[in-house]
Amino acid sequence: MKLATVLEDVQAAASRCLRDARCTYGSWPENQVLCPIYQHDPSFTFSGGGYLFLILALLDNKIDFDQSTADFAFSCTGCMACESNCHLIPAHPPYAGIMDIIRLLRSEAVRRGFIPGGVVKQIYDEVKERGDHGQATDLPLPAKIKDDGADTVIFAECAHTASQDGIFRAAVKLLEKIGSPVTSFAERGCCGSTLYDLGFWEQLKPLARANWEMMKPLKYRKFVFINPHCQEFIVKRYPEILPDYSAIDSRHFSQLLADAFKEGKLKSRKGEKIKVSYHDPCYLGRGLKIYDAPREVLSSLDGVELVEMPRNRENSFCCGAMAWGNYVPNLSEDTARERIKEFEATGADLLVTACASCQDSFKRVMPEGSKVKDLVELVAERT
């Protein structure tokens, strides 16, 4: 969706909602609840359709746009289950999914000065002060594989999460084992994904522009992303934001690992038997449609048995990491606990995911003694 879009532009699309709650649940016959906010309160208001009707009420001047409206807009976790299950809304101009329309609502809240407190306000103040909130990163590649002219570019995302550094270290260890020449692209700040999600669109375009200008000299190479949020945003949103953006060849690190096992560049060592359950991150799964590669990697590890949770693949449940708002207290933690409960019911020993935000979200609520690892970390330990 273009950044110039305004609420009036989505009125016709929002009016297509049938109030059938199709946005809240997954595929037949299980019909499991996938929308975290609807899981918290199973009423139409707390659903993708509820957000659409809120926008219609605002446009018809039936309610006022105030702080509580903004807080509600920021409570959605952004899991995209609604977009995956309802195909009515994107079929109408401006051809935006429900999640993008919610982001538009957030952008309008920001434009009107209604900023939720807590972490959203902290990010907003930081962005207003310095035009960014990311941190410069570096991926120290060993000399024997580092080649500035290499065809493969590892995209080192700005580190926002507690788990990211450990995942980076494990990734470097695996790249050294694979042995193919690589170079890295280290962000000097955020790619813009967080600003897009939070509706900070005024600051987003120059940030995305600066990032793309640094990427352009490498655009004909193969980019490998470790963080699915950055990959999804750059691949799917940069074309909408930057007129001169040209598509890049992008892969996720799990796909690189899957190929390395197939080609014999990575080999599992003998390991103790362990049952693992894999959590599909929303942006890797529903966003990028990458479901098989992580499972192929797990099947390549000696002694590892995959036990699926009932909600998996396109019907996965969110980790709750991106429930930004204050309208629904503890929604992030409650969503993570709901997923942990599902994991524990499998009897698996380890919860594996492929997103640092998911890992951090689970760690905050997991009982003592429970374990969660990123796929990259698990592979580094067992090869």
C-alpha positions in Angstrom: 0.0 0.0 0.0 1.4 3.4 -1.0 2.3 5.8 1.9 0.0 8.5 0.3 -3.1 6.3 1.0 -5.6 7.9 3.4 -8.5 6.4 5.3 -11.1 7.6 2.8 -9.3 5.5 0.1 -10.1 2.3 2.0 -13.8 3.0 2.7 -15.1 0.9 -0.1 -12.7 -2.0 0.7 -13.7 -1.9 4.4 -17.4 -1.9 3.4 -16.9 -5.4 1.8 -16.5 -7.0 5.2 -19.4 -9.5 5.8 -18.9 -9.7 9.5 -18.5 -13.5 9.2 -15.4 -13.5 11.4 -13.5 -15.4 8.7 -10.5 -13.3 9.5 -10.2 -14.9 13.0 -9.9 -18.6 12.3 -8.0 -21.0 10.2 -8.7 -23.7 7.7 -11.5 -26.2 7.7 -12.1 -28.6 9.3 -10.2 -27.6 12.4 -11.3 -23.9 12.3 -8.9 -23.0 15.1 -8.7 -19.4 16.3 -5.7 -17.7 14.8 -6.3 -14.0 15.7 -4.6 -13.3 19.0 -6.8 -10.4 20.0 -9.9 -12.5 19.1 -8.5 -15.3 21.2 -8.4 -12.9 24.1 -12.0 -11.7 23.6 -14.1 -13.6 21.0 -16.3 -10.7 19.9 -16.5 -9.1 16.5 -15.0 -5.9 17.8 -11.7 -7.8 18.6 -11.1 -9.0 15.0 -9.8 -7.8 11.7 -13.4 -7.0 10.7 -13.8 -5.1 13.9 -11.0 -2.8 12.9 -12.6 -2.2 9.5 -15.9 -1.3 11.0 -14.1 1.1 13.4 -12.7 2.9 10.3 -16.2 3.0 8.8 -17.5 4.5 12.0 -14.8 7.1 12.0 -15.4 8.1 8.4 -19.1 8.4 9.0 -18.4 10.6 12.1 -20.2 8.1 14.4 -17.3 8.1 16.8 -14.5 10.4 17.6 -10.8 9.7 16.9 -9.3 9.9 20.4 -6.5 8.2 22.4 -8.6 5.1 23.1 -9.1 4.7 19.3 -5.3 4.9 18.8 -4.6 2.5 21.7 -6.9 0.0 20.1 -5.3 0.4 16.7 -1.9 -0.4 18.1 -3.1 -3.5 20.0 -3.2 -5.8 16.9 -0.2 -8.1 16.9 0.3 -7.9 13.1 0.2 -11.7 12.6 -1.5 -11.4 9.2 -3.9 -14.3 10.0 -6.8 -12.1 8.9 -5.1 -11.4 5.5 -4.4 -15.1 5.0 -8.0 -16.1 5.6 -10.1 -13.3 4.2 -9.8 -12.6 0.5 -12.6 -10.1 0.1 -10.8 -6.9 1.3 -7.7 -7.0 -0.9 -9.8 -7.7 -4.0 -11.0 -4.0 -4.0 -8.9 -0.9 -4.5 -6.4 0.1 -3.1 -5.9 -3.7 -3.0 -4.6 -3.6 0.6 -4.9 -6.4 3.1 -6.6 -5.9 6.5 -3.2 -5.6 8.3 -2.1 -2.8 6.0 -5.4 -1.0 6.6 -4.8 -1.3 10.3 -1.3 0.2 9.8 -3.0 3.1 7.9 -5.2 3.6 10.9 -2.1 3.8 13.1 -0.6 6.3 10.7 -3.7 8.5 11.0 -3.4 8.2 14.8 0.2 9.4 14.6 -0.7 12.2 12.3 -3.3 13.4 14.8 -0.8 13.2 17.7 -2.3 10.2 19.5 0.8 8.1 20.4 0.3 5.2 22.8 2.6 5.2 25.9 5.3 2.7 26.7 7.5 1.3 24.0 5.6 2.9 21.1 6.2 6.4 22.6 9.9 5.5 23.3 10.4 4.5 19.6 8.5 7.6 18.4 10.6 10.0 20.5 13.8 8.3 19.3 12.7 8.5 15.7 11.7 12.1 16.0 15.1 13.0 17.6 17.4 11.2 15.2 15.3 9.9 12.3 16.0 6.2 13.2 15.8 3.8 16.1 18.0 1.0 14.8 21.5 0.2 15.8 24.5 -0.1 13.6 25.4 -3.8 13.3 28.3 -5.8 12.1 28.7 -9.5 11.1 32.4 -10.4 11.7 33.0 -13.0 9.0 36.1 -15.2 9.3 38.8 -14.3 6.8 38.7 -17.7 5.0 35.1 -17.1 3.8 34.9 -13.3 3.6 35.0 -12.1 0.1 33.7 -8.6 -0.8 33.1 -9.7 -4.3 31.1 -12.8 -3.3 27.8 -13.5 -5.0 26.1 -14.2 -1.6 25.4 -11.2 0.7 24.4 -11.9 4.3 22.0 -9.2 5.4 22.9 -8.3 9.0 19.8 -6.6 10.4 20.0 -3.9 13.1 19.8 -5.7 16.4 16.7 -4.8 18.4 16.2 -8.1 20.4 18.1 -9.8 23.2 18.4 -13.0 21.2 19.8 -11.4 18.0 23.5 -11.4 19.0 23.4 -15.1 19.8 21.7 -15.9 16.5 24.3 -13.9 14.6 27.2 -15.7 16.3 25.6 -19.1 15.4 25.1 -17.9 11.8 28.8 -17.0 11.5 29.8 -20.4 12.9 27.6 -22.1 10.3 28.8 -20.0 7.4 32.4 -21.0 8.3 31.4 -24.7 8.3 29.7 -24.4 4.9 32.8 -22.7 3.6 31.4 -20.9 0.6 32.6 -17.3 0.0 30.2 -14.6 1.4 30.1 -11.0 2.1 27.9 -9.1 4.5 25.6 -6.0 4.3 25.5 -4.4 7.8 22.7 -2.0 8.3 23.5 1.3 9.8 20.1 1.5 11.2 16.5 0.2 10.8 15.3 -0.9 7.4 12.0 0.8 8.2 9.9 -2.3 9.0 9.1 -1.1 12.6 8.3 2.4 11.4 5.9 1.0 8.8 4.2 -1.2 11.4 3.8 1.6 13.8 2.5 4.2 11.3 5.5 6.5 11.5 5.3 7.0 7.8 6.6 10.6 7.7 10.0 9.3 8.9 9.8 6.0 7.0 10.5 7.1 3.4 13.9 8.9 4.0 15.0 5.9 6.2 14.1 3.4 3.5 15.7 5.6 0.8 19.0 5.7 2.8 19.0 1.9 3.2 18.3 1.3 -0.4 21.0 3.6 -1.6 23.5 1.5 0.4 22.0 -1.8 -1.0 21.9 -0.7 -4.6 25.5 -1.4 -5.5 24.8 -5.0 -4.4 21.4 -5.4 -5.9 22.4 -8.0 -8.5 23.8 -10.4 -5.8 21.9 -12.9 -3.7 20.8 -11.5 -0.3 20.3 -13.9 2.6 18.3 -12.6 5.5 18.4 -13.9 9.1 15.5 -11.8 10.3 12.2 -12.5 8.4 10.7 -9.1 9.4 13.4 -7.2 7.4 13.2 -9.6 4.5 9.4 -9.4 4.2 9.5 -5.6 4.5 12.2 -5.0 1.9 11.0 -7.5 -0.6 7.3 -6.6 -0.4 7.2 -2.9 0.8 10.1 -1.2 -0.8 8.5 -1.5 -4.2 5.5 0.5 -2.9 7.7 3.1 -1.2 10.6 3.6 -3.5 9.9 4.2 -7.3 13.4 3.1 -8.3 13.5 -0.1 -6.3 14.4 -3.1 -8.3 13.7 -6.6 -7.1 16.5 -8.4 -5.3 17.2 -12.1 -5.2 16.3 -12.9 -1.5 16.5 -16.0 0.6 16.0 -16.7 4.2 18.9 -18.3 6.2 16.8 -21.5 6.7 16.8 -21.9 3.0 20.6 -21.5 2.8 20.9 -24.2 5.5 18.5 -26.6 3.8 20.5 -26.3 0.6 23.8 -26.8 2.5 22.5 -30.1 3.9 21.3 -31.3 0.5 24.7 -30.4 -1.1 26.7 -32.1 1.7 28.3 -28.8 2.8 26.7 -29.3 6.3 26.5 -32.6 8.1 24.8 -33.4 11.3 26.9 -35.0 14.0 25.5 -37.8 16.2 23.3 -36.3 18.8 21.1 -37.3 21.7 17.5 -38.0 20.7 15.3 -35.0 21.3 11.7 -34.0 20.3 11.2 -30.5 19.0 8.2 -28.5 18.0 8.6 -25.8 15.4 6.8 -22.4 15.7 6.2 -20.8 12.3 7.0 -17.1 12.7 4.2 -15.0 11.1 6.5 -13.0 8.8 8.5 -16.0 7.7 5.4 -18.1 7.2 2.4 -16.1 6.2 4.5 -13.2 5.1 7.1 -15.0 2.9 5.4 -18.4 2.5 8.5 -20.2 3.8 7.3 -23.3 5.6 9.3 -26.2 4.2 12.9 -25.1 4.6 13.0 -25.0 8.4 11.4 -28.4 8.6 13.8 -29.8 6.0 16.7 -28.5 8.2 15.2 -30.1 11.3 14.8 -33.4 9.5 18.5 -33.3 8.6 19.6 -33.2 12.2 20.5 -36.6 13.7 18.3 -37.5 16.7 15.8 -34.7 16.2 12.1 -35.6 15.9 9.7 -33.0 14.9 6.3 -32.9 16.7 4.0 -30.4 15.2 1.7 -28.2 17.2 -2.0 -28.3 16.1 -1.7 -24.7 14.8 1.2 -24.8 12.3 2.3 -23.6 8.8 -0.3 -21.1 7.4 -2.5 -21.9 10.4 0.2 -21.0 12.9 -0.5 -18.9 16.0 1.3 -15.7 16.8 4.0 -15.3 19.5 2.5 -11.9 20.5 5.7 -9.9 20.2 4.2 -7.0 18.3 1.1 -6.2 20.4 2.2 -2.6 20.8 -0.9 -1.0 22.3 -2.3 -0.5 25.8 -5.9 -1.1 25.0 -5.7 -4.8 25.9 -3.4 -5.2 28.9 -0.9 -8.0 28.8 -2.0 -9.1 25.3 1.5 -9.8 24.2 2.3 -12.0 27.3 -1.1 -13.8 27.1 -0.6 -14.6 23.4 2.8 -16.0 24.1 1.4 -18.1 27.0 -1.3 -19.5 24.8 1.3 -20.7 22.3 3.5 -22.1 25.1 0.5 -24.1 26.4 0.1 -25.5 22.9 3.8 -26.4 22.7 3.8 -28.1 26.1 0.8 -30.3 25.1 3.0 -31.8 22.4 5.4 -33.3 24.9 8.3 -31.9 23.0 11.6 -31.1 24.8 12.4 -27.9 22.8 10.6 -25.1 21.1 12.3 -24.0 17.9 11.6 -20.9 15.9 13.3 -18.8 13.2 12.8 -15.3 14.5 14.5 -13.4 17.3 11.3 -11.6 18.2 9.5 -14.8 18.7 12.3 -16.3 20.8 12.3 -13.2 23.1 8.6 -13.3 23.4 8.5 -16.9 24.5 11.4 -16.5 26.8 9.6 -13.9 28.8 6.8 -16.2 29.7 8.2 -19.7 29.6 8.3 -21.7 32.9 11.7 -22.2 34.4 13.5 -25.2 32.8 11.7 -24.8 29.5 13.8 -24.3 26.4 13.4 -22.3 23.3 16.1 -21.9 20.6 16.4 -20.3 17.2 16.8 -22.8 14.3 20.2 -21.3 13.5 21.4 -21.9 17.1 20.2 -25.5 17.1 21.9 -26.3 13.9 25.2 -24.7 15.1 25.1 -27.0 18.1 24.4 -30.2 16.2 26.7 -29.9 13.2 
